[in-house]
Amino acid sequence: MNFYYFLIPVVLIVASLILSKIMKKRHQSAKSEIDFDKERANYALYKDELLSNDFSFLKKWMNGKTINAFTSASIPQSTGNKIKNFIGDGLKNVALSTVGVRLNNIETDAYWVLSGNDLHFFTTDTVGDLEEHLIFDTFRIERATLQYSGLLKTPIGFYSKLTEEYLPKVHLITFDIDGQQLPLEIHDRLIYHVDPTDIWSVKKQLQIRTKHLVVGEGFLEELKSIFPNLIA
């Protein structure tokens, strides 16, 4: 009987390795069929498609305002601490006071929307509902800086090579708020939560991820085209 108890985990490990190898092969095969340069030419189509479906809530949050481009966002760990310090020092700036300590919530989804010459920053609560809505106008953006800061830092701090491929590349946009620096992160792709029904369809997942990447990259290009001061 003890032998069978020993055998079960061995079988599970072997099965896991075999499954991992099969999935990796499927992933490589599906990826080889995607022409990313050709896909980028579909930016306008993908933007409208995603905005009408999975990200339609952004239209509601924008309350009828134009959405020229959009992508996912995040809050650097350091930003929440800075906000605390600003408030602790008695800073009475409206932009920072509006955010308050809510920017400490770095685990929930966040989004950028470019509307005309304004940048809208949305944060959500743990169930995905709108929590905060900040607007940075031309004055703020023209005095901001943009720099590439690598892959998005994950909570666990490490990831496999396959996972690394799916992580967004992050650009840090830093606003000057009355002499105080407020850094926020722009993702080069929209966040993608895999549908459980698609878990075995590697090709479908890659097709969706490609659209999310194209739209996120497009956001950065549109933002830079309007504000050349953000071109590194």
MARMITOR-258215 format. One record per residue (C-alpha): residue number from 1; residue in one letter; x, y, z. Coordinates in nm, 3 decimals, padded with zeros to 5 digits, always signed. Layout:
<rs>
     n   res         X         Y         Z
   NUM     A         X         Y         Z
...
</rs>
This chain:
<rs>
     n   res         X         Y         Z
     1     M   +00.000   +00.000   +00.000
     2     N   +00.285   +00.239   +00.086
     3     F   +00.428   +00.174   -00.261
     4     Y   +00.110   +00.308   -00.425
     5     Y   +00.120   +00.622   -00.211
     6     F   +00.472   +00.680   -00.339
     7     L   +00.372   +00.607   -00.699
     8     I   +00.085   +00.860   -00.719
     9     P   +00.296   +01.178   -00.688
    10     V   +00.552   +01.036   -00.934
    11     V   +00.278   +00.975   -01.190
    12     L   +00.141   +01.325   -01.137
    13     I   +00.484   +01.482   -01.186
    14     V   +00.547   +01.286   -01.506
    15     A   +00.201   +01.373   -01.640
    16     S   +00.260   +01.739   -01.559
    17     L   +00.591   +01.742   -01.746
    18     I   +00.436   +01.574   -02.050
    19     L   +00.144   +01.819   -02.050
    20     S   +00.382   +02.113   -02.016
    21     K   +00.583   +01.992   -02.314
    22     I   +00.268   +01.949   -02.525
    23     M   +00.141   +02.298   -02.436
    24     K   +00.479   +02.454   -02.512
    25     K   +00.482   +02.288   -02.855
    26     R   +00.129   +02.411   -02.925
    27     H   +00.227   +02.760   -02.816
    28     Q   +00.528   +02.772   -03.046
    29     S   +00.323   +02.642   -03.338
    30     A   +00.041   +02.894   -03.286
    31     K   +00.284   +03.183   -03.239
    32     S   +00.466   +03.103   -03.564
    33     E   +00.140   +03.166   -03.752
    34     I   +00.112   +03.527   -03.629
    35     D   +00.260   +03.810   -03.838
    36     F   +00.287   +04.089   -03.580
    37     D   +00.367   +04.359   -03.838
    38     K   +00.054   +04.265   -04.030
    39     E   -00.149   +04.258   -03.709
    40     R   -00.036   +04.609   -03.615
    41     A   -00.195   +04.735   -03.937
    42     N   -00.530   +04.634   -03.783
    43     Y   -00.490   +04.872   -03.489
    44     A   -00.804   +05.080   -03.558
    45     L   -01.014   +04.767   -03.612
    46     Y   -00.894   +04.597   -03.293
    47     K   -00.934   +04.916   -03.090
    48     D   -01.299   +04.951   -03.190
    49     E   -01.363   +04.578   -03.139
    50     L   -01.220   +04.566   -02.786
    51     L   -01.382   +04.896   -02.689
    52     S   -01.721   +04.761   -02.798
    53     N   -01.683   +04.433   -02.614
    54     D   -01.447   +04.348   -02.326
    55     F   -01.364   +04.711   -02.247
    56     S   -01.701   +04.872   -02.310
    57     F   -01.710   +04.987   -01.946
    58     L   -01.458   +05.256   -02.043
    59     K   -01.727   +05.424   -02.253
    60     K   -01.951   +05.441   -01.949
    61     W   -01.674   +05.578   -01.732
    62     M   -01.590   +05.843   -01.995
    63     N   -01.954   +05.956   -01.994
    64     G   -01.975   +06.027   -02.367
    65     K   -01.628   +06.179   -02.411
    66     T   -01.418   +06.070   -02.708
    67     I   -01.184   +05.774   -02.662
    68     N   -00.891   +05.812   -02.901
    69     A   -00.678   +05.538   -02.744
    70     F   -00.668   +05.326   -02.431
    71     T   -00.456   +05.072   -02.250
    72     S   -00.393   +04.917   -01.910
    73     A   -00.210   +05.086   -01.627
    74     S   -00.064   +05.018   -01.286
    75     I   +00.058   +05.203   -00.981
    76     P   +00.423   +05.166   -00.879
    77     Q   +00.484   +05.046   -00.526
    78     S   +00.667   +05.370   -00.452
    79     T   +00.378   +05.590   -00.560
    80     G   +00.150   +05.485   -00.277
    81     N   +00.423   +05.563   -00.027
    82     K   +00.481   +05.904   -00.185
    83     I   +00.112   +05.988   -00.167
    84     K   +00.118   +05.901   +00.203
    85     N   +00.416   +06.129   +00.253
    86     F   +00.254   +06.413   +00.060
    87     I   -00.059   +06.392   +00.273
    88     G   +00.144   +06.350   +00.591
    89     D   +00.339   +06.666   +00.505
    90     G   +00.015   +06.858   +00.476
    91     L   +00.026   +06.901   +00.097
    92     K   -00.307   +07.052   -00.012
    93     N   -00.273   +06.997   -00.387
    94     V   -00.612   +06.910   -00.540
    95     A   -00.478   +06.645   -00.781
    96     L   -00.304   +06.451   -00.508
    97     S   -00.578   +06.503   -00.253
    98     T   -00.829   +06.355   -00.497
    99     V   -00.626   +06.035   -00.522
   100     G   -00.556   +06.019   -00.151
   101     V   -00.437   +05.694   -00.001
   102     R   -00.641   +05.496   -00.254
   103     L   -00.332   +05.482   -00.476
   104     N   -00.192   +05.237   -00.226
   105     N   -00.412   +04.974   -00.389
   106     I   -00.163   +04.849   -00.647
   107     E   -00.315   +04.504   -00.698
   108     T   -00.634   +04.597   -00.885
   109     D   -00.677   +04.678   -01.253
   110     A   -00.621   +05.032   -01.379
   111     Y   -00.655   +05.198   -01.719
   112     W   -00.545   +05.494   -01.927
   113     V   -00.770   +05.667   -02.179
   114     L   -00.647   +05.935   -02.421
   115     S   -00.931   +06.173   -02.501
   116     G   -00.830   +06.464   -02.719
   117     N   -00.539   +06.621   -02.534
   118     D   -00.640   +06.487   -02.193
   119     L   -00.522   +06.173   -02.019
   120     H   -00.773   +05.992   -01.799
   121     F   -00.649   +05.754   -01.534
   122     F   -00.897   +05.505   -01.386
   123     T   -00.848   +05.279   -01.086
   124     T   -01.080   +04.997   -00.982
   125     D   -01.174   +04.820   -00.663
   126     T   -01.136   +04.448   -00.597
   127     V   -01.449   +04.359   -00.799
   128     G   -01.355   +04.573   -01.098
   129     D   -01.584   +04.869   -01.033
   130     L   -01.463   +05.225   -01.085
   131     E   -01.291   +05.366   -00.780
   132     E   -01.097   +05.677   -00.888
   133     H   -01.092   +05.892   -01.203
   134     L   -00.808   +06.140   -01.248
   135     I   -00.768   +06.376   -01.544
   136     F   -00.430   +06.514   -01.653
   137     D   -00.467   +06.806   -01.894
   138     T   -00.227   +06.946   -02.154
   139     F   -00.050   +07.160   -01.894
   140     R   +00.034   +06.853   -01.684
   141     I   +00.126   +06.625   -01.975
   142     E   +00.357   +06.877   -02.145
   143     R   +00.557   +06.891   -01.821
   144     A   +00.561   +06.515   -01.774
   145     T   +00.838   +06.273   -01.863
   146     L   +00.817   +05.920   -02.003
   147     Q   +01.074   +05.646   -01.968
   148     Y   +01.088   +05.272   -02.025
   149     S   +01.118   +05.075   -01.702
   150     G   +01.112   +04.711   -01.815
   151     L   +00.866   +04.432   -01.751
   152     L   +00.584   +04.477   -01.504
   153     K   +00.698   +04.371   -01.159
   154     T   +00.490   +04.078   -01.037
   155     P   +00.386   +04.036   -00.673
   156     I   +00.583   +03.711   -00.645
   157     G   +00.892   +03.871   -00.795
   158     F   +00.982   +03.592   -01.038
   159     Y   +00.835   +03.420   -01.343
   160     S   +00.911   +03.159   -01.606
   161     K   +01.028   +03.243   -01.957
   162     L   +00.684   +03.155   -02.093
   163     T   +00.513   +03.380   -01.840
   164     E   +00.762   +03.659   -01.908
   165     E   +00.645   +03.670   -02.268
   166     Y   +00.294   +03.760   -02.153
   167     L   +00.394   +04.030   -01.906
   168     P   +00.342   +04.389   -02.021
   169     K   +00.636   +04.617   -02.083
   170     V   +00.598   +04.926   -01.871
   171     H   +00.663   +05.293   -01.940
   172     L   +00.674   +05.523   -01.641
   173     I   +00.503   +05.858   -01.692
   174     T   +00.595   +06.106   -01.420
   175     F   +00.387   +06.417   -01.359
   176     D   +00.510   +06.727   -01.181
   177     I   +00.248   +06.827   -00.925
   178     D   +00.365   +07.159   -00.785
   179     G   +00.722   +07.037   -00.760
   180     Q   +00.628   +06.688   -00.635
   181     Q   +00.679   +06.388   -00.864
   182     L   +00.385   +06.154   -00.927
   183     P   +00.488   +05.843   -01.127
   184     L   +00.230   +05.608   -01.283
   185     E   +00.275   +05.313   -01.519
   186     I   +00.157   +05.269   -01.878
   187     H   +00.137   +04.913   -02.016
   188     D   +00.221   +04.831   -02.376
   189     R   -00.080   +04.595   -02.386
   190     L   -00.424   +04.561   -02.235
   191     I   -00.466   +04.332   -01.938
   192     Y   -00.593   +03.988   -02.035
   193     H   -00.776   +03.759   -01.797
   194     V   -00.792   +03.417   -01.961
   195     D   -01.143   +03.279   -01.998
   196     P   -01.155   +02.932   -01.835
   197     T   -01.328   +02.801   -02.149
   198     D   -01.023   +02.904   -02.356
   199     I   -00.764   +02.746   -02.130
   200     W   -00.687   +02.466   -02.376
   201     S   -00.712   +02.679   -02.691
   202     V   -00.361   +02.819   -02.722
   203     K   -00.428   +02.960   -03.068
   204     K   -00.734   +03.156   -02.951
   205     Q   -00.546   +03.288   -02.649
   206     L   -00.262   +03.413   -02.869
   207     Q   -00.505   +03.579   -03.110
   208     I   -00.666   +03.767   -02.821
   209     R   -00.331   +03.857   -02.668
   210     T   -00.213   +03.991   -03.004
   211     K   -00.511   +04.227   -03.026
   212     H   -00.445   +04.344   -02.670
   213     L   -00.081   +04.410   -02.756
   214     V   -00.159   +04.598   -03.076
   215     V   -00.405   +04.829   -02.899
   216     G   -00.168   +04.894   -02.608
   217     E   +00.123   +04.976   -02.839
   218     G   -00.109   +05.205   -03.035
   219     F   -00.189   +05.402   -02.721
   220     L   +00.177   +05.482   -02.665
   221     E   +00.226   +05.584   -03.028
   222     E   -00.078   +05.814   -03.025
   223     L   +00.028   +05.970   -02.696
   224     K   +00.379   +06.043   -02.827
   225     S   +00.246   +06.184   -03.153
   226     I   +00.048   +06.447   -02.961
   227     F   +00.311   +06.515   -02.694
   228     P   +00.664   +06.498   -02.846
   229     N   +00.809   +06.584   -02.505
   230     L   +00.731   +06.222   -02.410
   231     I   +00.956   +06.079   -02.681
   232     A   +01.268   +05.952   -02.508
</rs>
